[in-house]
């Protein structure tokens, strides 16, 4: 059996005595994959999809949790992979990544340059193994499909009124689906990512570039047009297949809507909660979360009221500089401007300000009432950053890390953000949201490719370390157990 890519390992939930996992592989069409074996079982694969001369197969299996922590092994076709497992009720070691690509496609000379931070993460795993890999958005960059699918390139040359009315015929739907399928196979098939993706179980949430740049922040006239809707349908299907190892209408346990209306999920590992609302599926320029998505998020949060800590995976940071004057400027210009969607994407956008304020108040009230520490982890802005939400002594920290591959913005952009980030926001009375200087850096933004290491101890302490490329110093934040809500 020859693997086109994989295995890519996924987390499916923790029981008292075992971790439930899933492994996704791609093989040539017509080739029957070998079974997966562990020390206690043999598992036959389940076929998920076929396209472009390849088939996707998944294995659902479990590895027992050693009482004092340790590892388990799974094997496919004579190859084996070791998975490190936490002790029951013990500390957790988690890596967080986001922004695994570029809008312009693969512009690097070689895989080692492109994936320098992935190789660093893999080396760190070899020294001190990770239990879990959170991938917070833009795992792929699908933006080049506008040029690489000939019919879409032709569509872009049409007058605006014709583009909005143009049909999305079956042959174009097939071409777009082929593009997403091939793109995922390439992303998951990079040799520099293979070891870490196969050895550390992932939980993933998508963001706009997994669809295309700015999805959800375009005007409703664009979001409702047949071409945008057709592309979104293909992106949704392939996100589920490749990032969730599931069919989009048959999601595994842990998802708030297993039929796939939205992709929000929640899991517990002992007394640690992991929650990710889906901020893209039903997004419009006027809202981020739909009513069903918000209800599912509240339900997930309340189900973790007895947790000591919750990691909230918000694909957009809860705390960023306010760029509302720029939004107003772009609003008076005709058409859809470059960067306009990037501004509307943000939680503190004028378009989302009330929803943002309501969400922050809800999170603050939850942690004040339950004593559960909430820490938000995000990517999206292609910089490392640290934010703080505070009200009457209750605190929620925002840890932002991106991109693991995407280059940082120009120096002048970061200088403007430093200036804008110096002023706290007041989303509501007695509620502040501010950017803090990163420990060891002295600035609010880390302008280098980076990934985030999270250590959650048994006594509720949390340590976060931003691992950056080049000569930048490592930034390390330690939150003691007493610094919760």
SVG drawing of the C-alpha trace seen along z (x, -y; Angstrom):
<svg xmlns="http://www.w3.org/2000/svg" viewBox="-31 -58 50 65">
<polyline fill="none" stroke="black" stroke-width="0.4" points="0.0,0.0 1.4,-3.4 0.2,-6.4 -0.6,-9.6 -0.6,-11.3 -1.1,-10.4 -1.9,-9.2 -3.3,-12.4 -4.3,-11.8 -7.4,-13.3 -8.7,-13.6 -12.2,-12.1 -12.6,-12.5 -11.2,-11.3 -12.7,-8.6 -11.6,-7.7 -9.4,-4.9 -8.7,-5.7 -8.3,-8.3 -10.5,-7.9 -8.7,-8.7 -9.1,-8.7 -6.5,-8.3 -7.1,-9.6 -5.1,-8.4 -5.2,-8.9 -4.4,-6.1 -4.6,-5.5 -8.1,-4.7 -8.9,-1.0 -6.2,-0.2 -7.5,1.6 -5.8,0.1 -4.3,2.4 -6.0,2.6 -4.8,0.5 -3.5,2.4 -2.8,1.5 -1.6,3.7 -5.2,4.6 -7.1,4.5 -7.3,4.6 -9.4,2.0 -10.7,2.0 -10.8,-1.3 -13.9,-3.1 -14.0,-4.7 -14.9,-8.4 -14.6,-9.8 -12.9,-9.4 -11.7,-12.0 -8.8,-12.8 -7.6,-9.2 -7.4,-9.0 -9.5,-7.7 -9.8,-8.9 -10.1,-6.3 -10.3,-6.6 -9.7,-4.3 -11.6,-4.9 -9.7,-3.4 -8.7,-4.0 -5.5,-3.9 -5.7,-3.1 -4.5,-5.7 -1.7,-4.5 -2.3,-5.4 0.9,-7.4 1.0,-8.6 3.0,-7.1 2.4,-6.2 0.6,-4.0 1.4,-2.8 -0.7,-2.2 0.5,-0.5 -0.6,-0.6 1.0,1.6 4.2,2.3 4.8,-1.3 4.2,-2.4 3.6,-5.7 3.9,-6.5 1.3,-8.6 2.0,-10.2 -0.8,-10.1 -1.3,-12.1 -1.7,-10.6 -5.3,-10.4 -5.9,-13.8 -2.3,-14.8 -0.8,-17.9 -1.5,-18.5 1.1,-19.6 -0.5,-21.2 0.8,-22.9 -1.3,-25.6 -0.8,-26.6 -2.6,-28.7 -2.1,-30.2 -0.4,-27.3 0.2,-29.0 -0.1,-32.1 -2.7,-33.8 -0.3,-33.7 0.2,-29.9 3.5,-28.1 6.0,-30.9 8.9,-29.3 12.0,-27.8 11.7,-24.5 9.7,-22.7 12.3,-23.3 12.0,-27.1 8.3,-27.0 7.9,-24.7 10.7,-25.9 8.4,-26.4 6.7,-23.0 10.2,-21.4 10.9,-23.3 7.6,-22.1 8.5,-18.5 11.9,-18.8 10.3,-20.2 7.9,-17.2 10.9,-14.9 12.3,-16.5 9.1,-17.0 6.2,-15.2 2.9,-17.0 -0.5,-15.3 -2.6,-17.5 -2.3,-19.8 -4.9,-22.6 -5.0,-24.0 -7.0,-27.3 -7.7,-28.3 -6.4,-28.7 -4.9,-25.2 -5.0,-25.6 -5.1,-28.7 -7.6,-28.1 -7.3,-31.6 -5.3,-30.6 -8.3,-28.7 -9.6,-32.0 -6.7,-31.8 -6.1,-28.1 -9.7,-27.1 -10.0,-28.5 -13.8,-29.0 -13.4,-31.0 -10.7,-33.1 -13.1,-33.8 -15.9,-34.6 -13.7,-37.3 -13.3,-39.1 -17.1,-39.5 -18.8,-42.8 -19.9,-42.9 -23.6,-42.5 -23.0,-39.4 -20.8,-37.8 -23.5,-38.1 -26.1,-36.5 -23.9,-33.9 -24.9,-30.2 -22.7,-27.7 -23.0,-24.8 -22.2,-21.1 -18.9,-21.1 -17.7,-24.2 -18.7,-22.5 -16.7,-19.5 -13.6,-21.6 -13.8,-23.5 -14.2,-20.3 -11.2,-18.8 -9.1,-21.9 -9.9,-21.7 -9.2,-17.9 -5.8,-18.3 -5.0,-21.3 -5.6,-19.3 -3.7,-16.3 -0.7,-18.6 -0.9,-20.3 -1.3,-17.1 1.3,-15.3 4.2,-17.6 7.0,-15.5 8.0,-18.2 4.5,-17.9 4.1,-14.1 5.7,-13.1 3.9,-15.6 0.5,-15.1 0.7,-11.4 1.9,-11.4 0.0,-14.2 -3.8,-14.1 -5.3,-17.3 -8.4,-19.3 -9.0,-21.8 -11.3,-24.8 -11.5,-26.6 -11.3,-30.3 -11.7,-32.3 -8.8,-31.1 -10.0,-27.5 -12.8,-28.8 -11.3,-31.9 -10.1,-35.2 -12.7,-37.1 -15.6,-34.6 -18.5,-36.0 -17.2,-39.6 -18.3,-40.3 -21.6,-42.0 -24.7,-39.8 -25.2,-40.3 -21.9,-38.5 -22.4,-35.9 -25.7,-34.9 -24.6,-34.7 -24.4,-31.2 -20.7,-31.2 -19.9,-32.1 -22.4,-29.6 -21.1,-26.9 -17.5,-27.5 -18.6,-27.5 -20.3,-24.2 -17.2,-22.6 -15.0,-24.2 -17.4,-22.9 -17.3,-19.3 -13.5,-19.2 -13.0,-20.9 -15.1,-18.1 -13.3,-15.4 -9.7,-16.5 -9.8,-18.5 -12.4,-16.6 -12.0,-13.1 -15.8,-13.0 -18.6,-13.6 -20.1,-17.1 -23.5,-15.8 -22.3,-13.1 -19.9,-14.6 -18.5,-12.7 -19.4,-13.1 -18.3,-16.4 -19.8,-18.6 -22.8,-20.8 -24.6,-20.1 -23.6,-16.6 -25.5,-17.3 -23.1,-20.1 -25.1,-23.3 -22.1,-24.6 -18.8,-23.0 -18.5,-24.1 -17.1,-21.5 -16.4,-20.9 -14.4,-18.2 -13.2,-17.5 -10.0,-16.0 -10.5,-15.5 -11.1,-18.9 -9.9,-20.8 -12.4,-21.9 -11.7,-22.6 -14.3,-24.7 -14.3,-26.0 -17.2,-27.9 -17.6,-28.0 -17.1,-31.7 -17.4,-31.1 -20.1,-28.8 -23.1,-31.1 -21.2,-34.4 -22.4,-37.5 -21.2,-41.1 -23.7,-41.9 -23.0,-38.9 -20.4,-36.4 -22.4,-33.6 -25.8,-32.6 -28.5,-32.0 -28.0,-28.1 -24.2,-28.6 -24.4,-30.9 -26.9,-28.6 -24.6,-25.6 -21.6,-27.6 -23.5,-28.5 -24.6,-24.9 -21.0,-23.7 -19.7,-26.3 -22.3,-25.4 -21.4,-21.8 -17.9,-22.7 -18.9,-24.8 -17.2,-22.3 -13.9,-22.4 -10.8,-24.0 -9.7,-25.5 -11.2,-26.1 -9.2,-26.7 -11.4,-28.7 -10.3,-28.4 -11.5,-31.5 -10.3,-31.7 -10.4,-35.5 -8.7,-37.0 -11.1,-38.4 -8.7,-41.3 -7.1,-43.3 -6.5,-47.0 -9.6,-48.9 -9.5,-49.8 -12.9,-51.3 -11.8,-54.6 -10.3,-52.5 -13.6,-50.6 -15.5,-53.9 -13.0,-55.0 -13.4,-51.8 -17.1,-51.9 -17.5,-55.1 -15.5,-53.6 -17.5,-51.7 -17.1,-48.0 -15.2,-45.6 -11.8,-46.9 -8.6,-45.0 -8.2,-44.7 -11.9,-45.7 -12.8,-42.1 -9.7,-41.9 -11.1,-44.8 -14.7,-43.5 -13.3,-40.1 -12.2,-41.3 -14.3,-41.0 -13.9,-44.7 -15.2,-45.7 -17.9,-48.3 -20.1,-45.7 -19.7,-43.3 -19.1,-45.6 -22.4,-44.8 -22.0,-41.1 -18.4,-41.2 -19.3,-43.2 -22.1,-40.7 -19.8,-37.7 -17.1,-39.2 -19.7,-40.0 -21.0,-36.4 -17.5,-34.9 -16.6,-37.2 -19.8,-36.4 -19.2,-32.7 -15.7,-32.7 -16.7,-34.9 -19.6,-32.6 -17.9,-29.3 -14.2,-30.1 -13.2,-28.4 -10.3,-30.0 -11.0,-30.8 -8.0,-31.4 -8.6,-32.3 -6.2,-31.1 -6.3,-32.5 -4.4,-33.0 -5.5,-35.0 -3.5,-38.2 0.0,-36.8 1.6,-38.1 2.1,-36.9 0.2,-39.0 -1.2,-39.0 -4.5,-40.5 -6.4,-40.9 -10.1,-41.2 -10.9,-42.4 -13.9,-43.3 -14.1,-43.8 -11.0,-41.7 -12.0,-38.9 -9.6,-38.2 -9.5,-36.4 -6.2,-36.3 -6.1,-36.2 -3.1,-34.4 -2.6,-35.0 -0.1,-33.0 0.2,-33.1 1.4,-32.2 3.3,-29.0 3.9,-29.4 2.4,-32.8 4.9,-35.6 4.3,-38.6 2.9,-41.9 5.2,-44.8 7.1,-46.7 5.0,-49.9 1.7,-47.9 3.0,-46.5 4.1,-50.0 0.6,-51.3 -0.9,-48.4 1.5,-49.0 0.3,-52.6 -3.4,-51.7 -3.0,-48.8 -1.8,-51.2 -5.3,-52.4 -7.7,-50.0 -11.1,-49.4 -14.3,-49.7 -16.9,-47.4 -19.2,-47.9 -19.2,-49.7 -16.6,-48.2 -15.2,-46.0 -11.9,-46.6 -10.0,-44.8 -6.4,-45.8 -3.2,-44.6 -0.3,-43.9 3.4,-43.9 4.6,-40.3 6.8,-39.1 10.5,-39.3 9.8,-41.3 8.6,-44.6 6.3,-45.2 2.7,-44.2 3.3,-42.3 5.7,-39.6 6.6,-40.1 7.9,-36.7 6.5,-33.3 5.6,-31.5 3.7,-28.7 2.4,-28.5 3.3,-26.0 0.7,-25.5 1.5,-23.7 -1.5,-23.1 -0.4,-21.8 -2.3,-19.8 -2.6,-22.8 -4.4,-24.9 -1.3,-27.0 -0.9,-27.8 2.3,-28.6 2.3,-29.8 5.5,-30.2 5.6,-31.7 8.3,-30.0 9.3,-32.4 11.6,-32.2 15.0,-33.8 16.6,-35.9 13.5,-37.0 13.5,-36.0 11.0,-33.4 8.1,-35.1 6.9,-33.2 3.8,-33.9 3.1,-32.2 -0.3,-32.4 -0.5,-30.9 -3.5,-29.0 -4.7,-32.0 -5.0,-34.2 -8.3,-32.8 -11.7,-34.3"/>
</svg>
